[in-house]
């Protein structure tokens, strides 16, 4: 009976998760690690080095930040996301005494609605960074606190795709102690650790083996702390040209928690309860290349390209105490993004910026899931910085994200005689408002 329990749980466990929203850098990675960078669509990336958030994008950039600097802020995400049923069905196979034809299958439409907008009205993404030059030396130390991955969504109880997912929540917190060293006036290097906490909860419904029966529920949860690292270089060349390169490693988690089943009755009531589990989860790394150069004395152009090794996320694997391993395919593909932006110093106090970005989704069309309703996305953004005093600057940004529609076509089996054929189309877009304060001492 334990093996049957395992198979049922995994058949409902969709791939992991992220933290906060559909405004991720593809999949469930979060781009929103700097409220200033949002205003130029992250085109400053590894080369801009004008704010303590450079700790996340390239810690070598700290050598351009004199004294002690602190930046703290938050991004508010307003996500419009919807699923539309295109004819999802459920098939139950039953034995009947018809001579050489022992079974009879009857596909019928799945009852329920489109699930509504699964995201909260407002999703916050906070960040904090601090950098400090050590005396008059060539050494800088820094610390960042961010949430680089995340997802949280809940569909209506009667969602037609409830057998794929009903609730997904992934929280990551990333503490990043960092350093930077100015080798000479042209070259700086930097790096740091990524001390990352991950907490994942996934829920889904399961259909009754008999028509007219009640759905049952499955839940997986687990957490872990793991280590990664990152390193970067910053080159300053003639004419104000800057080139930045940054590498962030993948982080390998081994989530530990439990699976829970509920809602079984009669002869199957013994399946209710919880079982300890562990689930290996590798979160992808990235490579960033950026340039920045002045167009005139007050305007500069920036561009950034990133590669994400999402292919490390191929399956969600769950290991049970008896050694049974169950897996669900997601087969994410490596992805990339390209962004460009302009920044103009309007006055001693006011700086204006704008940018655009294309971000390719890592999701595989053959293995889509309602847990990550994702598609290629195009960004348009604008922002400003206003110097309130010699020591305090206010940053504010707005961005709109256009997300390409995706059609989920997938079949999943339950209990052997029950199969669900999903036909769902996801659509959506995101508006974000971001603000932060940078203090310099």
CORTAQUI-V16702 format. One record per residue. N is the residue number from 1. PSI is psi as a letter, one per 20 degrees, with the letter a starting at -180 (999 if undefined). BURIAL is b if it has 24 or more other ideal C-beta (glycine too) atoms within 12 Angstrom, else e. D_CENTER is the distance of its C-alpha to the mean C-alpha in Angstrom with 2 decimals. Layout:
N|PSI|BURIAL|D_CENTER  N|PSI|BURIAL|D_CENTER
This chain:
1|h|e|35.87  2|g|e|33.11  3|g|e|32.00  4|g|e|31.92  5|g|b|29.79  6|g|b|27.30  7|g|b|27.18  8|g|b|26.70  9|g|b|23.79  10|h|b|21.91  11|h|b|22.76  12|i|b|20.69  13|o|b|17.70  14|r|b|14.90  15|r|b|12.23  16|c|b|9.86  17|r|b|7.18  18|a|b|4.62  19|f|b|6.06  20|h|b|7.05  21|a|b|7.06  22|j|b|7.82  23|k|b|7.93  24|r|b|4.76  25|m|b|6.33  26|q|b|6.76  27|c|b|5.44  28|k|b|2.13  29|q|b|2.46  30|p|b|4.48  31|h|b|7.92  32|m|b|9.90  33|j|b|11.57  34|p|b|15.02  35|h|b|16.80  36|g|b|19.43  37|h|b|17.30  38|h|b|15.87  39|h|b|19.56  40|k|b|19.97  41|k|b|16.69  42|j|b|15.80  43|h|b|18.98  44|h|b|20.39  45|c|b|17.86  46|j|b|19.93  47|h|b|23.29  48|g|b|23.60  49|l|b|24.10  50|j|b|25.27  51|q|b|23.23  52|i|b|22.16  53|i|b|18.44  54|i|b|19.65  55|h|b|19.19  56|g|b|15.45  57|h|b|16.10  58|n|b|19.50  59|i|b|21.55  60|h|b|24.70  61|i|b|24.60  62|h|b|25.79  63|i|b|29.28  64|j|b|29.37  65|n|b|29.00  66|q|e|32.46  67|b|e|33.21  68|p|b|30.71  69|q|b|27.76  70|p|b|25.19  71|p|b|22.37  72|q|b|20.68  73|a|b|19.00  74|q|b|16.36  75|p|b|14.56  76|p|b|15.31  77|p|b|13.23  78|o|b|15.54  79|p|b|13.95  80|o|b|16.45  81|p|b|15.37  82|q|b|18.07  83|q|b|19.14  84|p|b|22.70  85|p|b|24.80  86|j|e|26.66  87|l|e|28.91  88|q|b|27.17  89|r|b|29.88  90|p|b|30.73  91|p|b|33.53  92|p|b|35.68  93|p|e|38.21  94|q|e|41.41  95|p|e|44.59  96|q|e|47.74  97|m|e|51.23  98|l|e|51.62  99|c|e|53.40  100|i|e|51.40  101|n|e|48.29  102|i|e|46.88  103|q|e|43.69  104|p|e|42.76  105|p|e|39.24  106|n|e|38.53  107|p|e|35.23  108|q|e|34.81  109|q|e|32.19  110|p|b|29.65  111|q|e|30.55  112|a|b|28.25  113|a|e|26.40  114|j|b|23.25  115|i|b|21.27  116|a|b|20.96  117|o|b|17.93  118|i|b|15.67  119|q|b|13.89  120|q|e|15.83  121|h|e|18.05  122|p|e|16.39  123|o|b|13.03  124|q|b|13.59  125|n|b|11.54  126|q|b|14.36  127|q|b|15.13  128|p|b|18.44  129|q|b|20.08  130|p|b|23.71  131|q|b|25.86  132|p|b|29.58  133|p|b|32.20  134|o|e|34.54  135|c|e|37.89  136|k|e|38.96  137|a|e|37.60  138|j|e|35.20  139|p|e|32.62  140|q|b|29.64  141|q|b|27.53  142|r|b|24.24  143|p|b|21.59  144|q|b|18.06  145|o|b|15.99  146|r|b|12.33  147|n|b|9.00  148|i|b|6.81  149|q|b|3.99  150|q|b|4.48  151|p|b|6.20  152|o|b|9.91  153|q|b|12.37  154|p|b|16.01  155|r|b|18.38  156|q|e|22.11  157|h|e|24.22  158|j|e|26.01  159|p|b|23.04  160|h|b|24.40  161|k|b|21.27  162|h|b|21.54  163|i|b|22.48  164|g|b|19.06  165|q|b|17.15  166|h|b|18.05  167|p|b|15.56  168|p|b|12.11  169|o|b|10.93  170|p|b|8.79  171|p|b|9.56  172|q|b|9.42  173|p|b|12.17  174|o|b|13.07  175|p|b|16.75  176|n|b|17.91  177|p|b|21.71  178|r|b|22.73  179|r|b|25.92  180|q|b|27.33  181|p|b|30.78  182|o|b|32.76  183|g|e|34.71  184|a|e|36.79  185|i|e|36.68  186|h|e|34.71  187|p|e|32.29  188|q|b|29.83  189|q|b|27.64  190|r|b|25.03  191|a|b|22.58  192|r|b|21.17  193|q|b|19.70  194|o|b|16.21  195|o|b|17.10  196|p|b|14.01  197|p|b|14.17  198|p|b|11.99  199|p|b|13.13  200|p|b|12.41  201|p|b|14.56  202|p|b|15.01  203|q|b|18.03  204|r|b|19.99  205|r|b|23.59  206|p|b|26.17  207|q|b|29.16  208|q|b|32.68  209|h|b|34.79  210|p|e|37.49  211|p|e|37.36  212|i|e|37.47  213|r|e|36.01  214|q|e|33.30  215|q|b|29.65  216|r|b|28.58  217|q|b|25.30  218|q|b|23.09  219|p|b|20.61  220|p|b|18.77  221|q|b|17.68  222|r|b|17.39  223|r|b|16.38  224|q|b|16.99  225|p|e|17.34  226|r|b|17.12  227|q|b|17.92  228|a|b|16.79  229|r|b|18.35  230|q|b|18.26  231|q|b|21.22  232|r|b|22.33  233|q|b|25.51  234|p|b|26.76  235|p|b|29.88  236|o|b|32.10  237|r|e|34.64  238|q|e|37.60  239|j|e|37.24  240|j|e|34.18  241|p|e|31.86  242|p|b|28.85  243|p|b|26.77  244|p|b|23.74  245|p|b|22.08  246|p|b|19.27  247|p|b|17.88  248|p|b|15.13  249|q|b|15.63  250|q|b|13.61  251|p|b|13.66  252|o|e|15.47  253|q|b|15.29  254|n|e|18.06  255|p|b|17.14  256|p|b|20.40  257|c|b|21.16  258|q|b|22.88  259|q|b|23.09  260|p|b|25.05  261|q|b|27.11  262|q|b|29.08  263|i|b|31.32  264|q|b|33.52  265|r|e|37.23  266|c|e|40.58  267|i|e|40.74  268|j|b|36.94  269|h|e|36.70  270|i|e|36.63  271|i|b|33.04  272|q|e|31.87  273|a|e|30.58  274|q|e|28.02  275|p|b|27.67  276|q|e|26.09  277|r|b|23.37  278|q|b|21.19  279|o|b|18.18  280|p|b|17.19  281|o|b|13.49  282|p|b|12.81  283|p|b|9.59  284|q|b|10.24  285|a|b|12.22  286|q|b|13.08  287|p|b|16.39  288|p|b|17.11  289|p|b|20.51  290|q|b|21.75  291|q|b|25.14  292|p|b|26.80  293|q|b|30.44  294|q|e|32.82  295|h|e|34.33  296|a|e|36.96  297|i|e|37.65  298|i|e|35.19  299|p|e|32.48  300|q|b|29.98  301|q|b|27.72  302|q|b|24.36  303|q|b|22.25  304|p|b|19.26  305|p|b|18.03  306|q|b|15.10  307|p|b|14.74  308|p|b|11.81  309|m|b|13.29  310|i|b|11.00  311|i|e|14.37  312|i|b|14.33  313|n|b|12.34  314|h|b|15.39  315|q|b|16.20  316|o|b|15.60  317|p|b|18.80  318|p|b|20.59  319|p|b|23.80  320|r|b|26.55  321|h|e|29.48  322|j|e|31.90  323|i|e|29.91  324|p|e|28.73  325|p|e|25.45  326|q|b|23.66  327|q|b|20.81  328|p|b|18.88  329|p|b|18.02  330|h|b|14.79  331|l|e|15.85  332|q|b|12.85  333|q|b|14.42  334|q|b|14.13  335|r|b|12.97  336|r|b|13.99  337|q|b|14.20  338|p|b|17.46  339|q|b|18.29  340|q|b|21.67  341|r|b|23.07  342|q|b|26.32  343|p|b|27.37  344|p|b|30.86  345|o|e|32.83  346|h|e|34.77  347|a|e|36.76  348|h|e|36.97  349|h|e|34.70  350|p|e|32.42  351|p|b|29.86  352|q|b|28.22  353|q|b|25.28  354|q|b|23.49  355|r|b|21.20  356|q|b|19.56  357|q|b|16.77  358|p|b|16.02  359|o|b|12.63  360|p|b|13.12  361|q|b|10.93  362|i|b|10.84  363|q|b|11.79  364|p|b|15.46  365|h|e|17.82  366|i|e|19.85  367|l|b|17.23  368|q|b|15.21  369|q|b|14.23  370|i|b|14.24  371|h|b|11.43  372|n|b|8.93  373|n|b|11.35  374|q|b|10.22  375|r|b|12.67  376|q|b|13.70  377|q|b|13.43  378|p|b|16.06  379|q|b|16.04  380|p|b|19.21  381|r|b|19.47  382|q|b|22.29  383|r|b|23.09  384|q|b|25.82  385|p|b|26.93  386|p|b|30.13  387|o|e|32.14  388|h|e|33.53  389|r|e|35.68  390|i|e|36.17  391|i|e|33.70  392|p|e|31.11  393|p|b|28.85  394|p|b|26.79  395|p|b|23.74  396|q|b|22.54  397|q|b|20.28  398|q|b|19.51  399|q|b|17.25  400|p|b|17.19  401|p|b|14.72  402|p|b|16.45  403|p|b|14.56  404|q|b|16.75  405|q|b|18.02  406|q|b|17.38  407|p|b|19.93  408|o|b|19.25  409|o|b|22.40  410|q|b|22.35  411|p|e|24.95  412|q|b|24.62  413|q|b|27.64  414|p|b|28.62  415|j|b|31.78  416|f|e|33.17  417|i|e|35.02  418|p|b|32.12  419|q|b|29.73  420|p|b|27.24  421|o|b|26.68  422|p|b|23.71  423|n|b|24.12  424|q|b|21.47  425|p|b|20.27  426|q|b|17.09  427|q|b|17.25  428|r|b|15.90  429|r|b|15.35  430|p|b|14.08  431|q|b|16.32  432|q|b|15.50  433|p|b|18.08  434|q|b|17.68  435|q|b|20.44  436|r|b|21.29  437|p|b|24.57  438|p|b|25.61  439|p|b|28.69  440|p|b|30.91  441|999|e|33.84
